[in-house]
Amino acid sequence: MAMKDIQYHHVQMDEDTFYHYRHINMEVKTKVSGGADVGVDGLMLFASTGTEIAFASLFIPDMYLAGSVITPHLEWGKTTDAAGDVVWQIRHRHIIPQEVPLAMGEWTDITHRHGTLASTQVVLIDQFPNVAASTSDHGAMIQFDIRRKHDDADDDYGADAKLWAFAAAIRVSRPGQINNPMP
Protein backbone atom coordinates (compact mmCIF):
# COMPACT_ATOMS: atom_id res chain seq x y z
CA MET A 1 0.00 0.00 0.00
CA ALA A 2 1.42 3.37 -0.97
CA MET A 3 2.02 5.89 1.81
CA LYS A 4 -0.49 8.34 0.26
CA ASP A 5 -3.27 5.73 0.67
CA ILE A 6 -2.89 5.53 4.46
CA GLN A 7 -5.40 7.75 6.28
CA TYR A 8 -3.27 8.12 9.40
CA HIS A 9 -0.37 10.22 10.60
CA HIS A 10 2.45 8.08 11.94
CA VAL A 11 4.96 8.68 14.72
CA GLN A 12 7.85 6.25 14.75
CA MET A 13 8.53 4.69 18.15
CA ASP A 14 11.39 2.41 17.09
CA GLU A 15 12.69 0.91 13.86
CA ASP A 16 9.54 -1.10 13.10
CA THR A 17 6.76 0.28 15.33
CA PHE A 18 4.63 3.32 14.61
CA TYR A 19 1.76 4.91 16.52
CA HIS A 20 -1.15 5.85 14.34
CA TYR A 21 -2.90 9.22 14.74
CA ARG A 22 -6.17 10.23 13.12
CA HIS A 23 -7.55 13.71 12.59
CA ILE A 24 -11.18 14.08 13.57
CA ASN A 25 -12.99 17.14 12.26
CA MET A 26 -15.65 18.62 14.51
CA GLU A 27 -18.73 20.51 13.46
CA VAL A 28 -18.52 24.05 14.81
CA LYS A 29 -21.72 25.74 15.95
CA THR A 30 -22.37 29.22 17.26
CA LYS A 31 -23.84 29.89 20.65
CA VAL A 32 -27.16 31.71 20.76
CA SER A 33 -25.78 34.83 22.46
CA GLY A 34 -22.55 36.36 21.25
CA GLY A 35 -22.17 33.85 18.43
CA ALA A 36 -19.97 34.49 15.42
CA ASP A 37 -21.38 35.88 12.17
CA VAL A 38 -21.43 33.73 9.05
CA GLY A 39 -19.75 34.87 5.82
CA VAL A 40 -21.09 34.50 2.27
CA ASP A 41 -19.13 31.23 1.96
CA GLY A 42 -20.85 29.76 5.04
CA LEU A 43 -17.77 29.98 7.28
CA MET A 44 -17.87 31.70 10.67
CA LEU A 45 -16.44 35.19 11.00
CA PHE A 46 -15.03 36.40 14.32
CA ALA A 47 -15.04 40.19 14.67
CA SER A 48 -12.18 42.34 15.95
CA THR A 49 -14.62 43.90 18.44
CA GLY A 50 -16.88 42.09 20.88
CA THR A 51 -16.53 38.56 22.18
CA GLU A 52 -17.93 35.92 19.85
CA ILE A 53 -17.97 32.27 20.91
CA ALA A 54 -18.59 29.06 18.97
CA PHE A 55 -18.56 25.51 20.24
CA ALA A 56 -17.75 22.01 19.01
CA SER A 57 -18.04 18.53 20.52
CA LEU A 58 -15.64 15.63 20.05
CA PHE A 59 -17.18 12.22 20.64
CA ILE A 60 -14.49 9.86 21.88
CA PRO A 61 -14.20 7.24 19.12
CA ASP A 62 -13.92 3.53 19.89
CA MET A 63 -10.43 3.45 18.37
CA TYR A 64 -9.07 6.02 20.87
CA LEU A 65 -6.08 4.86 22.92
CA ALA A 66 -7.35 5.45 26.48
CA GLY A 67 -5.09 7.74 28.46
CA SER A 68 -3.34 9.28 25.47
CA VAL A 69 -3.59 12.99 24.74
CA ILE A 70 -5.89 14.69 22.25
CA THR A 71 -4.41 17.61 20.31
CA PRO A 72 -6.98 20.25 19.27
CA HIS A 73 -6.24 22.72 16.49
CA LEU A 74 -8.08 25.17 14.29
CA GLU A 75 -7.61 26.44 10.76
CA TRP A 76 -8.35 30.08 10.08
CA GLY A 77 -7.56 32.94 7.74
CA LYS A 78 -7.82 36.67 7.28
CA THR A 79 -10.65 38.33 5.35
CA THR A 80 -8.45 41.24 4.19
CA ASP A 81 -4.77 41.76 3.45
CA ALA A 82 -4.42 44.20 6.37
CA ALA A 83 -1.55 43.75 8.81
CA GLY A 84 -2.09 42.32 12.26
CA ASP A 85 -2.54 39.09 14.20
CA VAL A 86 -5.42 37.20 15.81
CA VAL A 87 -5.40 35.56 19.25
CA TRP A 88 -7.54 32.40 19.51
CA GLN A 89 -8.50 30.62 22.72
CA ILE A 90 -10.33 27.45 23.67
CA ARG A 91 -11.66 25.90 26.84
CA HIS A 92 -13.13 22.45 27.31
CA ARG A 93 -14.99 20.06 29.57
CA HIS A 94 -15.55 16.32 29.64
CA ILE A 95 -19.06 14.96 29.32
CA ILE A 96 -19.57 11.34 30.37
CA PRO A 97 -22.89 9.56 29.93
CA GLN A 98 -24.89 9.08 33.13
CA GLU A 99 -22.77 11.68 34.96
CA VAL A 100 -23.16 15.40 35.63
CA PRO A 101 -21.01 17.31 33.08
CA LEU A 102 -17.88 18.88 34.51
CA ALA A 103 -17.51 22.66 34.54
CA MET A 104 -15.72 24.36 31.63
CA GLY A 105 -12.00 24.77 32.19
CA GLU A 106 -9.92 27.93 31.87
CA TRP A 107 -9.38 29.64 28.51
CA THR A 108 -6.05 28.66 26.92
CA ASP A 109 -4.12 30.33 24.09
CA ILE A 110 -2.55 28.62 21.12
CA THR A 111 0.83 27.01 21.70
CA HIS A 112 2.03 26.74 18.09
CA ARG A 113 1.19 28.26 14.71
CA HIS A 114 1.88 26.59 11.36
CA GLY A 115 2.22 29.24 8.66
CA THR A 116 2.71 32.99 8.51
CA LEU A 117 0.36 35.96 8.40
CA ALA A 118 0.54 37.02 4.77
CA SER A 119 -2.81 37.62 3.13
CA THR A 120 -6.35 36.38 2.67
CA GLN A 121 -4.95 33.58 0.51
CA VAL A 122 -3.29 31.81 3.47
CA VAL A 123 -5.00 29.31 5.78
CA LEU A 124 -3.16 29.06 9.09
CA ILE A 125 -3.19 26.16 11.54
CA ASP A 126 -3.05 27.02 15.25
CA GLN A 127 -2.44 24.22 17.72
CA PHE A 128 -3.64 24.31 21.35
CA PRO A 129 -2.28 22.53 24.44
CA ASN A 130 -2.97 18.80 24.61
CA VAL A 131 -6.13 17.62 26.34
CA ALA A 132 -6.21 14.36 28.32
CA ALA A 133 -9.54 12.57 27.97
CA SER A 134 -10.90 11.46 31.31
CA THR A 135 -12.49 8.34 29.83
CA SER A 136 -12.86 6.32 26.68
CA ASP A 137 -16.38 5.17 27.58
CA HIS A 138 -18.77 4.75 24.68
CA GLY A 139 -20.70 8.00 24.22
CA ALA A 140 -18.23 10.16 26.17
CA MET A 141 -17.30 13.48 24.61
CA ILE A 142 -15.30 16.64 25.09
CA GLN A 143 -17.06 19.95 24.50
CA PHE A 144 -14.92 22.87 23.31
CA ASP A 145 -15.65 26.59 23.35
CA ILE A 146 -13.73 28.62 20.75
CA ARG A 147 -13.27 32.39 20.79
CA ARG A 148 -11.21 35.18 19.33
CA LYS A 149 -9.70 37.16 22.20
CA HIS A 150 -10.28 40.50 20.48
CA ASP A 151 -9.33 42.58 23.55
CA ASP A 152 -5.85 41.03 23.87
CA ALA A 153 -2.99 43.43 23.08
CA ASP A 154 -1.56 40.86 20.64
CA ASP A 155 -4.85 40.71 18.67
CA ASP A 156 -4.23 43.69 16.43
CA TYR A 157 -5.90 42.60 13.20
CA GLY A 158 -8.77 45.06 12.68
CA ALA A 159 -11.05 42.90 10.51
CA ASP A 160 -13.01 39.66 10.72
CA ALA A 161 -11.07 36.41 11.06
CA LYS A 162 -12.53 33.41 9.19
CA LEU A 163 -12.70 30.02 10.95
CA TRP A 164 -12.16 27.30 8.34
CA ALA A 165 -12.18 24.24 10.62
CA PHE A 166 -11.70 22.90 14.14
CA ALA A 167 -10.27 19.41 14.61
CA ALA A 168 -8.31 17.16 16.93
CA ALA A 169 -5.62 14.55 16.44
CA ILE A 170 -6.08 11.38 18.50
CA ARG A 171 -3.86 8.36 19.02
CA VAL A 172 -5.57 5.15 17.97
CA SER A 173 -5.71 2.03 20.08
CA ARG A 174 -2.47 0.28 19.28
CA PRO A 175 0.91 0.65 17.65
CA GLY A 176 1.36 -1.12 14.34
CA GLN A 177 3.40 -1.50 11.21
CA ILE A 178 3.38 1.41 8.79
CA ASN A 179 2.41 -0.88 5.91
CA ASN A 180 -0.41 -2.45 7.92
CA PRO A 181 -2.72 0.39 9.06
CA MET A 182 -5.70 -0.24 11.28
CA PRO A 183 -9.10 -0.45 9.56
C-alpha positions in Angstrom: 0.0 0.0 0.0 1.4 3.4 -1.0 2.0 5.9 1.8 -0.5 8.3 0.3 -3.3 5.7 0.7 -2.9 5.5 4.5 -5.4 7.7 6.3 -3.3 8.1 9.4 -0.4 10.2 10.6 2.5 8.1 11.9 5.0 8.7 14.7 7.9 6.2 14.7 8.5 4.7 18.2 11.4 2.4 17.1 12.7 0.9 13.9 9.5 -1.1 13.1 6.8 0.3 15.3 4.6 3.3 14.6 1.8 4.9 16.5 -1.1 5.9 14.3 -2.9 9.2 14.7 -6.2 10.2 13.1 -7.5 13.7 12.6 -11.2 14.1 13.6 -13.0 17.1 12.3 -15.6 18.6 14.5 -18.7 20.5 13.5 -18.5 24.0 14.8 -21.7 25.7 16.0 -22.4 29.2 17.3 -23.8 29.9 20.6 -27.2 31.7 20.8 -25.8 34.8 22.5 -22.5 36.4 21.3 -22.2 33.9 18.4 -20.0 34.5 15.4 -21.4 35.9 12.2 -21.4 33.7 9.0 -19.7 34.9 5.8 -21.1 34.5 2.3 -19.1 31.2 2.0 -20.9 29.8 5.0 -17.8 30.0 7.3 -17.9 31.7 10.7 -16.4 35.2 11.0 -15.0 36.4 14.3 -15.0 40.2 14.7 -12.2 42.3 16.0 -14.6 43.9 18.4 -16.9 42.1 20.9 -16.5 38.6 22.2 -17.9 35.9 19.9 -18.0 32.3 20.9 -18.6 29.1 19.0 -18.6 25.5 20.2 -17.8 22.0 19.0 -18.0 18.5 20.5 -15.6 15.6 20.0 -17.2 12.2 20.6 -14.5 9.9 21.9 -14.2 7.2 19.1 -13.9 3.5 19.9 -10.4 3.4 18.4 -9.1 6.0 20.9 -6.1 4.9 22.9 -7.3 5.4 26.5 -5.1 7.7 28.5 -3.3 9.3 25.5 -3.6 13.0 24.7 -5.9 14.7 22.3 -4.4 17.6 20.3 -7.0 20.2 19.3 -6.2 22.7 16.5 -8.1 25.2 14.3 -7.6 26.4 10.8 -8.3 30.1 10.1 -7.6 32.9 7.7 -7.8 36.7 7.3 -10.7 38.3 5.4 -8.4 41.2 4.2 -4.8 41.8 3.4 -4.4 44.2 6.4 -1.5 43.8 8.8 -2.1 42.3 12.3 -2.5 39.1 14.2 -5.4 37.2 15.8 -5.4 35.6 19.2 -7.5 32.4 19.5 -8.5 30.6 22.7 -10.3 27.5 23.7 -11.7 25.9 26.8 -13.1 22.5 27.3 -15.0 20.1 29.6 -15.6 16.3 29.6 -19.1 15.0 29.3 -19.6 11.3 30.4 -22.9 9.6 29.9 -24.9 9.1 33.1 -22.8 11.7 35.0 -23.2 15.4 35.6 -21.0 17.3 33.1 -17.9 18.9 34.5 -17.5 22.7 34.5 -15.7 24.4 31.6 -12.0 24.8 32.2 -9.9 27.9 31.9 -9.4 29.6 28.5 -6.1 28.7 26.9 -4.1 30.3 24.1 -2.5 28.6 21.1 0.8 27.0 21.7 2.0 26.7 18.1 1.2 28.3 14.7 1.9 26.6 11.4 2.2 29.2 8.7 2.7 33.0 8.5 0.4 36.0 8.4 0.5 37.0 4.8 -2.8 37.6 3.1 -6.3 36.4 2.7 -4.9 33.6 0.5 -3.3 31.8 3.5 -5.0 29.3 5.8 -3.2 29.1 9.1 -3.2 26.2 11.5 -3.0 27.0 15.2 -2.4 24.2 17.7 -3.6 24.3 21.3 -2.3 22.5 24.4 -3.0 18.8 24.6 -6.1 17.6 26.3 -6.2 14.4 28.3 -9.5 12.6 28.0 -10.9 11.5 31.3 -12.5 8.3 29.8 -12.9 6.3 26.7 -16.4 5.2 27.6 -18.8 4.7 24.7 -20.7 8.0 24.2 -18.2 10.2 26.2 -17.3 13.5 24.6 -15.3 16.6 25.1 -17.1 20.0 24.5 -14.9 22.9 23.3 -15.7 26.6 23.4 -13.7 28.6 20.7 -13.3 32.4 20.8 -11.2 35.2 19.3 -9.7 37.2 22.2 -10.3 40.5 20.5 -9.3 42.6 23.6 -5.9 41.0 23.9 -3.0 43.4 23.1 -1.6 40.9 20.6 -4.8 40.7 18.7 -4.2 43.7 16.4 -5.9 42.6 13.2 -8.8 45.1 12.7 -11.0 42.9 10.5 -13.0 39.7 10.7 -11.1 36.4 11.1 -12.5 33.4 9.2 -12.7 30.0 10.9 -12.2 27.3 8.3 -12.2 24.2 10.6 -11.7 22.9 14.1 -10.3 19.4 14.6 -8.3 17.2 16.9 -5.6 14.5 16.4 -6.1 11.4 18.5 -3.9 8.4 19.0 -5.6 5.2 18.0 -5.7 2.0 20.1 -2.5 0.3 19.3 0.9 0.7 17.6 1.4 -1.1 14.3 3.4 -1.5 11.2 3.4 1.4 8.8 2.4 -0.9 5.9 -0.4 -2.4 7.9 -2.7 0.4 9.1 -5.7 -0.2 11.3 -9.1 -0.5 9.6 
